[in-house]
């Protein structure tokens, strides 16, 4: 083998040697489903615009723009505006760029460092103590020294390789944090829009209730003037009207706060309120819902992938700590010239060079490096436990969403039946009161029952929409099917779900 071949083989051998553990991705949890009992393939239905049965499609992929399934152009526009202007995404992108630059900076340690210097001085020799330093014997002399220095620390035991690995894992972590920021922002916009639609529906229902209570109060006052009803009945209706009116300001306050939230999510100041307004009638309930396999969930959730990369970074830091306890090799070389004038710079006898090598081995440090290695191991154990906690939370989120959707369907079915029954009861009671068959108190009870049923129906409709959005968020939001997540200079070797 030639000398060049030996050198290449030695270099490859040294580059491939890295102390410390090699990181392996944790296996997927050995579970077959998200709930103890088998998941019903379809929810119940109800005779309502939001009562369609929802079908769970096991193993179906999630589209990246899942909010389009709500079929609301206003919502699509607001999500696009939020993705464009919300500063949380700008911060996440900046954090990713910072992490990448740290990786690139550390990779530079694989190569020698070359520096150039030029020193020039004018000197006077203390001739009373030493002989003149110049070749001419003149006590006054100048000295010009250009020099080129090279230093190199061979990565024999992989200290730098592990450091780069750790920083690369941190960059991957920031990439998944960016994905998580997108998912959180889009989910928050959708949830806020649904909540506003729910509040607007509740306000409309309350305003209708106030109108009906006012009309009834006017009727009772006329009847009281004619002596057909007692004053107590009028007082009861006045109290019922006041109670209905009292329910409006809190709802209007919540709607105003919700408007502020939507405006903030869009990256605007409160005085620059967004133009979109949301009503339940403008939203469609998705009926075909993807449900990822449990083995795929840990690859789809950006928070799980981010936690995995933190564990990877901590694993590499163990190797860094181990490498600090074994010999460190340093190679240096310098070459230059030193002359009294520029004209003499390249004359014989003015050049010099130095080649040096050194090995440093810690002998005694009172256990400092050992304890740092143990601390790195403890940090890895902590990261592993946090990863496991994140995985458990992810599975809990999906299970909660699935149970909520099944419960929401049943709740809407019951709310529709309750509202229909309460409306019939109210109509019958009003007719009976007109015929003098029942007392006014019976009508008041029927009205209260109907009002409660009507508001419950509005909330049941909104809950189906909200928990549907929560399921998409719990499953990872389909970030791997989007093309607008990466920005220039944010290339990271992170894997997408297979």
NORQUI-V156715 format. One record per pair of residues at least 12 apart in sequence whose ideal C-beta (glycine too) atoms are under 6 Angstrom apart, sorted by the first residue. I is the first residue (numbers start at 1). GAP is how many residues later the second one is. Records with the same first field share a line. If there is no record, write none. Layout:
BEGIN
I=GAP  GAP
END
This chain:
BEGIN
14=142
17=141
18=140  143  144  301
19=138  139  300  303  304
20=142  298  299  302
21=294  297
23=289  292
28=267  270
31=263
34=364  365  368
35=364
41=15
42=13
43=363  366
44=365  366  369
46=366  367  370
47=369
48=368
50=235  411  414
51=361
52=233  235
54=233  235
55=233
56=233  235
57=231  233
58=233
59=234
60=230
62=228  413  416
63=415  418
64=414  417  418
66=406  412
67=12  123
69=217
70=213  214
71=213
72=210  211
74=202
75=118
78=111  198
79=107  110
81=185
82=103  107  183  184
85=182
86=99  181
88=93
89=92
92=85  86  89
93=394
95=79
96=78  79  82  394
99=71  72  75
100=71
102=65
103=64  65  68
106=57  58  61
107=57
109=51
112=38  40
113=38
114=36
115=34
116=32
117=30
118=28
119=26
120=24
121=22
122=20
123=18
124=15  16
125=14
127=12
141=199
142=198
144=195
145=193
146=190  191
147=187  189
148=187
149=185
150=183
151=181
152=179
153=177
154=175
156=173
157=166  169
159=161  164
162=154  157  158
163=157
165=151
166=147  150  151
169=140  143  144
170=143
171=321
172=137  320  322
173=133  136  137
175=317  319
176=126  129  130
177=129
179=123  300
180=122  123
183=294
187=286
188=77
189=76
190=279
191=278
192=69  70
193=85
194=268  271  272
195=63
196=62  82
197=81  82  83
198=264
199=52  55  56
200=79
201=79  257
202=49  253  256
203=48
205=249  250  253
206=41  42
209=35  242
210=34  35
213=27  28  31
216=21
217=20  24
220=13  14  17
233=207
236=208
240=204
259=14
262=12
280=181
283=182
285=179
286=182
292=183
296=201
297=97
298=93
299=198
300=176  197
301=93  175
303=87
304=86  87  90
307=79  80  83
308=79
310=73
311=72  73  76
314=65  66  69
315=65
317=59
318=58  59  62
321=51  52  55
322=51
324=45
325=44
327=32  34
328=32
329=30
330=28
331=26
332=24
333=22
334=20
335=18
337=13  14
338=12
397=77
398=76
401=66  69  70  73
404=63
405=62
408=55  56  59
411=49
412=48
415=41  42  45
418=35
419=34  35  38
422=27  28  31
423=27
425=21
426=20  24
429=13  14  17
480=16  17
END
